[in-house]
Amino acid sequence: MADRTSSSISVAAGRGAIMAVIADLGAYPSWASGIKSIEVGDTYPDGRAKDARLTFDGGPFSDTVDLVYTWDGDAAVHWELVGKGAVVTGLHGSYTLAEGPDATEVTYELAVDVRVPMIGMVKRKGEKRIIDSALKGLKRHVEG
């Protein structure tokens, strides 16, 4: 899973406000296109998810998977696949937040492996679609 797809967006809010939205996994279906449901399992003492079961429909990638989360305060969150789905066999993702004077740059990285052979270009296009949709939804939700 060497290839990752990445994109960034500028959000007119501080890191804390943005990370609060990102950390509220249960609310994702209301603003993140393609996320059908998220069930949070265990949480850290601060209430952020340690693990969750995610059901999504991301175009060429549609599945239910189990993820574990690692949080770096309000600077970043990383997630990894721990329970393979019917289609997805590998998944690594992250949000990284860099706060500037007027806005915060939010970068989303994603790498997905699937059981079905897929041309790299098609896979990256699917990842890009998921990333761009999530970033736009995050921006609308935070700034709205």
LOKE-260543 format. One record per atom (N, C-alpha, C): x, y, z; residue number from 1; residue in one letter; atom name. Coordinates in steps of 0.05 Angstrom, whole numbers, m for minus. Each point is the difference from the previous one (the first is absolute). Example, Ala and Ser with C-alpha at 12.3 -4.5 7.8 and 13.67 -1.06 7.14 Angstrom:
2
<site <264; m114; 156>; 1; "A"; "N"> <site <m18; 24; 0>; 1; "A"; "CA"> <site <18; 24; 0>; 1; "A"; "C"> <site <m7; 21; m14>; 2; "S"; "N"> <site <16; 24; 1>; 2; "S"; "CA"> <site <m15; 22; 14>; 2; "S"; "C"> 
//
This chain:
144
<site <17; m24; 0>; 1; "M"; "N"> <site <m17; 24; 0>; 1; "M"; "CA"> <site <18; 25; 0>; 1; "M"; "C"> <site <18; 1; m19>; 2; "A"; "N"> <site <18; 23; m1>; 2; "A"; "CA"> <site <m12; 25; m11>; 2; "A"; "C"> <site <m19; m2; m18>; 3; "D"; "N"> <site <m12; 24; m12>; 3; "D"; "CA"> <site <m22; 10; 17>; 3; "D"; "C"> <site <2; 26; 6>; 4; "R"; "N"> <site <m21; 14; 15>; 4; "R"; "CA"> <site <m10; 22; m17>; 4; "R"; "C"> <site <m25; 6; 2>; 5; "T"; "N"> <site <m12; 23; m13>; 5; "T"; "CA"> <site <m5; 21; 21>; 5; "T"; "C"> <site <6; 25; m7>; 6; "S"; "N"> <site <m1; 22; 20>; 6; "S"; "CA"> <site <m12; 25; m13>; 6; "S"; "C"> <site <m15; 15; 16>; 7; "S"; "N"> <site <m10; 26; m8>; 7; "S"; "CA"> <site <m4; 17; 24>; 7; "S"; "C"> <site <0; 27; m4>; 8; "S"; "N"> <site <m3; 19; 22>; 8; "S"; "CA"> <site <m21; 20; m6>; 8; "S"; "C"> <site <m11; 12; 21>; 9; "I"; "N"> <site <m19; 22; m2>; 9; "I"; "CA"> <site <4; 19; 23>; 9; "I"; "C"> <site <m6; 26; m5>; 10; "S"; "N"> <site <2; 20; 21>; 10; "S"; "CA"> <site <m27; 4; 13>; 10; "S"; "C"> <site <m1; m1; 26>; 11; "V"; "N"> <site <m25; 3; 15>; 11; "V"; "CA"> <site <3; 24; 19>; 11; "V"; "C"> <site <m19; 17; m1>; 12; "A"; "N"> <site <0; 25; 16>; 12; "A"; "CA"> <site <m9; m6; 29>; 12; "A"; "C"> <site <18; m14; 15>; 13; "A"; "N"> <site <m5; m7; 28>; 13; "A"; "CA"> <site <27; m10; 12>; 13; "A"; "C"> <site <1; 0; 26>; 14; "G"; "N"> <site <24; m10; 13>; 14; "G"; "CA"> <site <1; m31; 1>; 14; "G"; "C"> <site <24; m10; 6>; 15; "R"; "N"> <site <3; m29; 1>; 15; "R"; "CA"> <site <m19; m13; 19>; 15; "R"; "C"> <site <m4; 11; 24>; 16; "G"; "N"> <site <m17; m12; 20>; 16; "G"; "CA"> <site <m28; m4; m10>; 16; "G"; "C"> <site <m12; 21; m13>; 17; "A"; "N"> <site <m27; m2; m10>; 17; "A"; "CA"> <site <m2; m21; m22>; 17; "A"; "C"> <site <20; m1; m18>; 18; "I"; "N"> <site <0; m19; m22>; 18; "I"; "CA"> <site <3; m29; 11>; 18; "I"; "C"> <site <19; m4; 18>; 19; "M"; "N"> <site <5; m26; 11>; 19; "M"; "CA"> <site <m24; m10; 16>; 19; "M"; "C"> <site <m15; 18; 13>; 20; "A"; "N"> <site <m24; m8; 14>; 20; "A"; "CA"> <site <m20; m13; m19>; 20; "A"; "C"> <site <m3; 12; m24>; 21; "V"; "N"> <site <m18; m12; m20>; 21; "V"; "CA"> <site <11; m26; m10>; 21; "V"; "C"> <site <26; m2; m6>; 22; "I"; "N"> <site <12; m25; m9>; 22; "I"; "CA"> <site <m3; m22; 21>; 22; "I"; "C"> <site <4; 7; 25>; 23; "A"; "N"> <site <m2; m20; 22>; 23; "A"; "CA"> <site <m28; m10; 6>; 23; "A"; "C"> <site <m20; 15; m9>; 24; "D"; "N"> <site <m28; m9; 4>; 24; "D"; "CA"> <site <m8; m19; m22>; 24; "D"; "C"> <site <11; m24; 1>; 25; "L"; "N"> <site <m4; m20; m21>; 25; "L"; "CA"> <site <m29; m6; m6>; 25; "L"; "C"> <site <m16; m2; 21>; 26; "G"; "N"> <site <m28; m6; m3>; 26; "G"; "CA"> <site <m16; 19; m17>; 26; "G"; "C"> <site <10; 25; m3>; 27; "A"; "N"> <site <m13; 20; m16>; 27; "A"; "CA"> <site <8; m1; m29>; 27; "A"; "C"> <site <20; m15; m8>; 28; "Y"; "N"> <site <9; m1; m27>; 28; "Y"; "CA"> <site <m22; m4; m21>; 28; "Y"; "C"> <site <m18; m18; 4>; 29; "P"; "N"> <site <m21; m4; m21>; 29; "P"; "CA"> <site <m15; 26; m7>; 29; "P"; "C"> <site <m1; 19; 19>; 30; "S"; "N"> <site <m15; 25; m5>; 30; "S"; "CA"> <site <15; 20; m17>; 30; "S"; "C"> <site <27; m3; m3>; 31; "W"; "N"> <site <15; 19; m15>; 31; "W"; "CA"> <site <20; m12; m20>; 31; "W"; "C"> <site <8; m25; 4>; 32; "A"; "N"> <site <20; m13; m17>; 32; "A"; "CA"> <site <m14; m18; m20>; 32; "A"; "C"> <site <m1; 9; m24>; 33; "S"; "N"> <site <m13; m15; m22>; 33; "S"; "CA"> <site <13; m28; m2>; 33; "S"; "C"> <site <m17; m20; m2>; 34; "G"; "N"> <site <10; m28; m4>; 34; "G"; "CA"> <site <2; m15; 26>; 34; "G"; "C"> <site <0; 13; 23>; 35; "I"; "N"> <site <1; m14; 26>; 35; "I"; "CA"> <site <m28; m7; 7>; 35; "I"; "C"> <site <m6; m26; 2>; 36; "K"; "N"> <site <m27; m9; 6>; 36; "K"; "CA"> <site <m4; m2; 30>; 36; "K"; "C"> <site <20; m10; 15>; 37; "S"; "N"> <site <m2; m2; 29>; 37; "S"; "CA"> <site <27; m4; 12>; 37; "S"; "C"> <site <2; 8; 25>; 38; "I"; "N"> <site <25; m5; 16>; 38; "I"; "CA"> <site <m10; m7; 28>; 38; "I"; "C"> <site <10; m23; 10>; 39; "E"; "N"> <site <m5; m9; 27>; 39; "E"; "CA"> <site <26; 1; 15>; 39; "E"; "C"> <site <2; 18; 19>; 40; "V"; "N"> <site <25; 3; 16>; 40; "V"; "CA"> <site <0; m22; 21>; 40; "V"; "C"> <site <23; m13; 3>; 41; "G"; "N"> <site <4; m21; 21>; 41; "G"; "CA"> <site <12; 13; 25>; 41; "G"; "C"> <site <24; m7; 6>; 42; "D"; "N"> <site <14; 11; 23>; 42; "D"; "CA"> <site <9; 29; m6>; 42; "D"; "C"> <site <3; 15; 22>; 43; "T"; "N"> <site <9; 28; m2>; 43; "T"; "CA"> <site <23; 4; 19>; 43; "T"; "C"> <site <16; 21; m6>; 44; "Y"; "N"> <site <21; 9; 18>; 44; "Y"; "CA"> <site <m13; 16; 22>; 44; "Y"; "C"> <site <16; 6; 21>; 45; "P"; "N"> <site <m11; 16; 23>; 45; "P"; "CA"> <site <m12; 27; m9>; 45; "P"; "C"> <site <10; 12; m22>; 46; "D"; "N"> <site <m11; 26; m9>; 46; "D"; "CA"> <site <m25; m3; m16>; 46; "D"; "C"> <site <m10; m25; m3>; 47; "G"; "N"> <site <m24; m5; m15>; 47; "G"; "CA"> <site <3; m6; m30>; 47; "G"; "C"> <site <24; 4; m10>; 48; "R"; "N"> <site <5; m6; m28>; 48; "R"; "CA"> <site <2; m30; m5>; 48; "R"; "C"> <site <m9; m8; m24>; 49; "A"; "N"> <site <m1; m28; m7>; 49; "A"; "CA"> <site <27; m14; 0>; 49; "A"; "C"> <site <1; m24; 11>; 50; "K"; "N"> <site <23; m18; m3>; 50; "K"; "CA"> <site <m4; m17; m25>; 50; "K"; "C"> <site <m26; m9; m3>; 51; "D"; "N"> <site <m7; m17; m23>; 51; "D"; "CA"> <site <m29; 5; m8>; 51; "D"; "C"> <site <m5; m7; m24>; 52; "A"; "N"> <site <m28; 3; m10>; 52; "A"; "CA"> <site <m4; m18; m24>; 52; "A"; "C"> <site <m26; m6; m5>; 53; "R"; "N"> <site <m8; m15; m24>; 53; "R"; "CA"> <site <m13; 20; m19>; 53; "R"; "C"> <site <11; 1; m24>; 54; "L"; "N"> <site <m8; 20; m20>; 54; "L"; "CA"> <site <m13; m14; m24>; 54; "L"; "C"> <site <m23; 9; m8>; 55; "T"; "N"> <site <m13; m9; m24>; 55; "T"; "CA"> <site <m1; 24; m19>; 55; "T"; "C"> <site <11; m4; m24>; 56; "F"; "N"> <site <2; 21; m19>; 56; "F"; "CA"> <site <m6; m9; m28>; 56; "F"; "C"> <site <m8; 19; m17>; 57; "D"; "N"> <site <m4; m4; m29>; 57; "D"; "CA"> <site <16; 21; m14>; 57; "D"; "C"> <site <24; m7; m8>; 58; "G"; "N"> <site <18; 19; m13>; 58; "G"; "CA"> <site <5; m5; m29>; 58; "G"; "C"> <site <m21; m6; m15>; 59; "G"; "N"> <site <4; m5; m29>; 59; "G"; "CA"> <site <11; m28; m3>; 59; "G"; "C"> <site <25; m3; m9>; 60; "P"; "N"> <site <11; m26; m4>; 60; "P"; "CA"> <site <6; m15; 27>; 60; "P"; "C"> <site <0; 15; 22>; 61; "F"; "N"> <site <5; m13; 26>; 61; "F"; "CA"> <site <m25; 3; 17>; 61; "F"; "C"> <site <m15; m22; 4>; 62; "S"; "N"> <site <m23; 0; 18>; 62; "S"; "CA"> <site <2; m24; 18>; 62; "S"; "C"> <site <m1; 4; 26>; 63; "D"; "N"> <site <5; m22; 18>; 63; "D"; "CA"> <site <m6; 8; 29>; 63; "D"; "C"> <site <3; m19; 18>; 64; "T"; "N"> <site <m1; 4; 29>; 64; "T"; "CA"> <site <27; m10; 11>; 64; "T"; "C"> <site <14; 17; 14>; 65; "V"; "N"> <site <27; m6; 10>; 65; "V"; "CA"> <site <3; 8; 29>; 65; "V"; "C"> <site <20; m11; 14>; 66; "D"; "N"> <site <6; 7; 27>; 66; "D"; "CA"> <site <26; 16; 0>; 66; "D"; "C"> <site <1; 23; 13>; 67; "L"; "N"> <site <23; 17; 1>; 67; "L"; "CA"> <site <9; 6; 28>; 67; "L"; "C"> <site <26; 5; 3>; 68; "V"; "N"> <site <11; 11; 25>; 68; "V"; "CA"> <site <11; 28; m5>; 68; "V"; "C"> <site <m3; 17; 21>; 69; "Y"; "N"> <site <8; 28; m3>; 69; "Y"; "CA"> <site <22; 7; 19>; 69; "Y"; "C"> <site <18; 18; m9>; 70; "T"; "N"> <site <21; 11; 16>; 70; "T"; "CA"> <site <m2; 30; m3>; 70; "T"; "C"> <site <m2; 14; 23>; 71; "W"; "N"> <site <m5; 29; 0>; 71; "W"; "CA"> <site <26; 14; 9>; 71; "W"; "C"> <site <6; 22; m13>; 72; "D"; "N"> <site <23; 17; 9>; 72; "D"; "CA"> <site <m12; 28; 7>; 72; "D"; "C"> <site <m13; 1; 23>; 73; "G"; "N"> <site <m13; 24; 8>; 73; "G"; "CA"> <site <m19; 11; m21>; 73; "G"; "C"> <site <2; 26; m6>; 74; "D"; "N"> <site <m16; 12; m21>; 74; "D"; "CA"> <site <16; 3; m26>; 74; "D"; "C"> <site <24; m13; m1>; 75; "A"; "N"> <site <18; 3; m23>; 75; "A"; "CA"> <site <m6; m21; m21>; 75; "A"; "C"> <site <m7; m25; 8>; 76; "A"; "N"> <site <m4; m21; m20>; 76; "A"; "CA"> <site <m15; m24; 12>; 76; "A"; "C"> <site <m11; m15; m18>; 77; "V"; "N"> <site <m12; m26; 7>; 77; "V"; "CA"> <site <7; m19; m22>; 77; "V"; "C"> <site <7; m25; 8>; 78; "H"; "N"> <site <7; m21; m20>; 78; "H"; "CA"> <site <m18; m24; 6>; 78; "H"; "C"> <site <m8; m14; m21>; 79; "W"; "N"> <site <m16; m24; 3>; 79; "W"; "CA"> <site <11; m22; m17>; 79; "W"; "C"> <site <m4; m25; 9>; 80; "E"; "N"> <site <10; m24; m14>; 80; "E"; "CA"> <site <m22; m21; 1>; 80; "E"; "C"> <site <0; m16; m21>; 81; "L"; "N"> <site <m18; m23; m1>; 81; "L"; "CA"> <site <10; m22; 19>; 81; "L"; "C"> <site <m19; m10; 16>; 82; "V"; "N"> <site <7; m24; 17>; 82; "V"; "CA"> <site <m19; m23; m6>; 82; "V"; "C"> <site <m23; 6; m13>; 83; "G"; "N"> <site <m19; m20; m7>; 83; "G"; "CA"> <site <m7; 3; m29>; 83; "G"; "C"> <site <10; m18; m17>; 84; "K"; "N"> <site <m5; 2; m29>; 84; "K"; "CA"> <site <m29; m3; m6>; 84; "K"; "C"> <site <m8; 13; m21>; 85; "G"; "N"> <site <m27; m2; m10>; 85; "G"; "CA"> <site <m2; m21; m22>; 85; "G"; "C"> <site <m23; 0; m14>; 86; "A"; "N"> <site <m4; m18; m22>; 86; "A"; "CA"> <site <17; 8; m24>; 86; "A"; "C"> <site <5; 26; m3>; 87; "V"; "N"> <site <15; 11; m23>; 87; "V"; "CA"> <site <27; 12; 9>; 87; "V"; "C"> <site <m1; 16; 22>; 88; "V"; "N"> <site <24; 14; 9>; 88; "V"; "CA"> <site <18; m18; 17>; 88; "V"; "C"> <site <26; m2; m8>; 89; "T"; "N"> <site <19; m17; 14>; 89; "T"; "CA"> <site <22; 17; 14>; 89; "T"; "C"> <site <1; 25; m6>; 90; "G"; "N"> <site <19; 18; 13>; 90; "G"; "CA"> <site <m9; 29; m2>; 90; "G"; "C"> <site <4; 15; 22>; 91; "L"; "N"> <site <m9; 27; 0>; 91; "L"; "CA"> <site <17; 16; 20>; 91; "L"; "C"> <site <12; 21; m9>; 92; "H"; "N"> <site <15; 18; 18>; 92; "H"; "CA"> <site <m10; 28; m7>; 92; "H"; "C"> <site <m6; 16; 20>; 93; "G"; "N"> <site <m8; 27; m6>; 93; "G"; "CA"> <site <8; 19; 23>; 93; "G"; "C"> <site <m1; 26; m7>; 94; "S"; "N"> <site <6; 20; 21>; 94; "S"; "CA"> <site <m11; 27; m8>; 94; "S"; "C"> <site <m6; 16; 21>; 95; "Y"; "N"> <site <m5; 29; m3>; 95; "Y"; "CA"> <site <23; 13; 15>; 95; "Y"; "C"> <site <13; 20; m13>; 96; "T"; "N"> <site <20; 16; 13>; 96; "T"; "CA"> <site <m8; 29; m1>; 96; "T"; "C"> <site <1; 14; 22>; 97; "L"; "N"> <site <m9; 28; 1>; 97; "L"; "CA"> <site <23; 19; 6>; 97; "L"; "C"> <site <3; 20; m17>; 98; "A"; "N"> <site <21; 20; 4>; 98; "A"; "CA"> <site <m13; 27; 2>; 98; "A"; "C"> <site <m1; 12; 24>; 99; "E"; "N"> <site <m14; 25; 4>; 99; "E"; "CA"> <site <17; 24; m9>; 99; "E"; "C"> <site <m13; 17; m15>; 100; "G"; "N"> <site <13; 25; m9>; 100; "G"; "CA"> <site <m14; 23; 14>; 100; "G"; "C"> <site <7; 25; m8>; 101; "P"; "N"> <site <m11; 23; 13>; 101; "P"; "CA"> <site <m30; 4; m5>; 101; "P"; "C"> <site <m9; m8; m24>; 102; "D"; "N"> <site <m28; 5; m8>; 102; "D"; "CA"> <site <m16; m25; m5>; 102; "D"; "C"> <site <14; m23; m3>; 103; "A"; "N"> <site <m14; m25; m6>; 103; "A"; "CA"> <site <18; m23; 7>; 103; "A"; "C"> <site <m11; m24; m1>; 104; "T"; "N"> <site <15; m24; 5>; 104; "T"; "CA"> <site <0; m17; m25>; 104; "T"; "C"> <site <24; m9; m8>; 105; "E"; "N"> <site <4; m18; m23>; 105; "E"; "CA"> <site <m5; m28; 10>; 105; "E"; "C"> <site <m20; m13; m12>; 106; "V"; "N"> <site <m7; m28; 8>; 106; "V"; "CA"> <site <9; m18; m23>; 106; "V"; "C"> <site <17; m19; 6>; 107; "T"; "N"> <site <10; m19; m21>; 107; "T"; "CA"> <site <m10; m27; 7>; 107; "T"; "C"> <site <m12; m13; m19>; 108; "Y"; "N"> <site <m11; m27; 2>; 108; "Y"; "CA"> <site <16; m19; m18>; 108; "Y"; "C"> <site <12; m20; 12>; 109; "E"; "N"> <site <14; m21; m15>; 109; "E"; "CA"> <site <m14; m26; 2>; 109; "E"; "C"> <site <m1; m16; m21>; 110; "L"; "N"> <site <m14; m25; 0>; 110; "L"; "CA"> <site <13; m20; m19>; 110; "L"; "C"> <site <2; m24; 9>; 111; "A"; "N"> <site <10; m22; m16>; 111; "A"; "CA"> <site <m19; m24; 5>; 111; "A"; "C"> <site <m11; m11; m21>; 112; "V"; "N"> <site <m19; m22; 2>; 112; "V"; "CA"> <site <10; m23; m17>; 112; "V"; "C"> <site <0; m25; 11>; 113; "D"; "N"> <site <5; m24; m16>; 113; "D"; "CA"> <site <m26; m16; m1>; 113; "D"; "C"> <site <m6; m12; m23>; 114; "V"; "N"> <site <m24; m15; m4>; 114; "V"; "CA"> <site <7; m28; m10>; 114; "V"; "C"> <site <m19; m19; 5>; 115; "R"; "N"> <site <3; m27; m9>; 115; "R"; "CA"> <site <1; m3; m30>; 115; "R"; "C"> <site <m16; 16; m13>; 116; "V"; "N"> <site <m4; m2; m29>; 116; "V"; "CA"> <site <24; 14; m14>; 116; "V"; "C"> <site <12; m12; m19>; 117; "P"; "N"> <site <22; 14; m15>; 117; "P"; "CA"> <site <m11; 26; m12>; 117; "P"; "C"> <site <14; 22; 4>; 118; "M"; "N"> <site <m9; 26; m9>; 118; "M"; "CA"> <site <24; 15; m11>; 118; "M"; "C"> <site <m3; 13; m23>; 119; "I"; "N"> <site <20; 16; m11>; 119; "I"; "CA"> <site <6; 23; 19>; 119; "I"; "C"> <site <26; 6; 4>; 120; "G"; "N"> <site <8; 21; 19>; 120; "G"; "CA"> <site <m14; 26; m4>; 120; "G"; "C"> <site <m3; 8; m25>; 121; "M"; "N"> <site <m13; 25; m6>; 121; "M"; "CA"> <site <m29; 0; 10>; 121; "M"; "C"> <site <m14; m22; m3>; 122; "V"; "N"> <site <m28; m2; 8>; 122; "V"; "CA"> <site <m1; 1; 31>; 122; "V"; "C"> <site <18; m14; 13>; 123; "K"; "N"> <site <1; 0; 29>; 123; "K"; "CA"> <site <5; 28; 10>; 123; "K"; "C"> <site <20; 14; m11>; 124; "R"; "N"> <site <6; 27; 9>; 124; "R"; "CA"> <site <m23; 19; m5>; 124; "R"; "C"> <site <m14; m3; m22>; 125; "K"; "N"> <site <m23; 16; m6>; 125; "K"; "CA"> <site <m22; m4; 21>; 125; "K"; "C"> <site <m4; m25; 8>; 126; "G"; "N"> <site <m20; m5; 21>; 126; "G"; "CA"> <site <8; 12; 27>; 126; "G"; "C"> <site <26; m2; 6>; 127; "E"; "N"> <site <11; 12; 25>; 127; "E"; "CA"> <site <m4; 30; m1>; 127; "E"; "C"> <site <7; 12; m23>; 128; "K"; "N"> <site <m3; 29; m3>; 128; "K"; "CA"> <site <m29; 9; 3>; 128; "K"; "C"> <site <m18; m15; m10>; 129; "R"; "N"> <site <m29; 6; 2>; 129; "R"; "CA"> <site <m8; 0; 30>; 129; "R"; "C"> <site <9; m20; 14>; 130; "I"; "N"> <site <m7; m2; 29>; 130; "I"; "CA"> <site <12; 23; 15>; 130; "I"; "C"> <site <25; 6; m5>; 131; "I"; "N"> <site <14; 22; 14>; 131; "I"; "CA"> <site <m13; 27; m6>; 131; "I"; "C"> <site <m4; 6; m26>; 132; "D"; "N"> <site <m11; 26; m7>; 132; "D"; "CA"> <site <m28; 4; 12>; 132; "D"; "C"> <site <m16; m21; m1>; 133; "S"; "N"> <site <m27; 1; 11>; 133; "S"; "CA"> <site <1; 5; 30>; 133; "S"; "C"> <site <18; m14; 14>; 134; "A"; "N"> <site <3; 4; 29>; 134; "A"; "CA"> <site <9; 28; 7>; 134; "A"; "C"> <site <21; 10; m14>; 135; "L"; "N"> <site <10; 26; 6>; 135; "L"; "CA"> <site <m21; 22; m5>; 135; "L"; "C"> <site <m14; m2; m22>; 136; "K"; "N"> <site <m21; 20; m6>; 136; "K"; "CA"> <site <m23; m1; 21>; 136; "K"; "C"> <site <m7; m24; 8>; 137; "G"; "N"> <site <m21; m4; 21>; 137; "G"; "CA"> <site <9; 11; 26>; 137; "G"; "C"> <site <25; m5; 8>; 138; "L"; "N"> <site <12; 11; 25>; 138; "L"; "CA"> <site <m1; 30; 0>; 138; "L"; "C"> <site <10; 12; m22>; 139; "K"; "N"> <site <0; 29; m2>; 139; "K"; "CA"> <site <m28; 12; 2>; 139; "K"; "C"> <site <m19; m11; m14>; 140; "R"; "N"> <site <m28; 10; 2>; 140; "R"; "CA"> <site <m11; m3; 28>; 140; "R"; "C"> <site <6; m23; 13>; 141; "H"; "N"> <site <m11; m5; 26>; 141; "H"; "CA"> <site <13; 19; 21>; 141; "H"; "C"> <site <26; 4; m1>; 142; "V"; "N"> <site <14; 17; 19>; 142; "V"; "CA"> <site <m7; 30; m4>; 142; "V"; "C"> <site <0; 8; m25>; 143; "E"; "N"> <site <m5; 29; m6>; 143; "E"; "CA"> <site <m29; 7; m1>; 143; "E"; "C"> <site <m18; m20; m2>; 144; "G"; "N"> <site <m28; 5; m2>; 144; "G"; "CA"> <site <m12; 7; 26>; 144; "G"; "C"> 
//
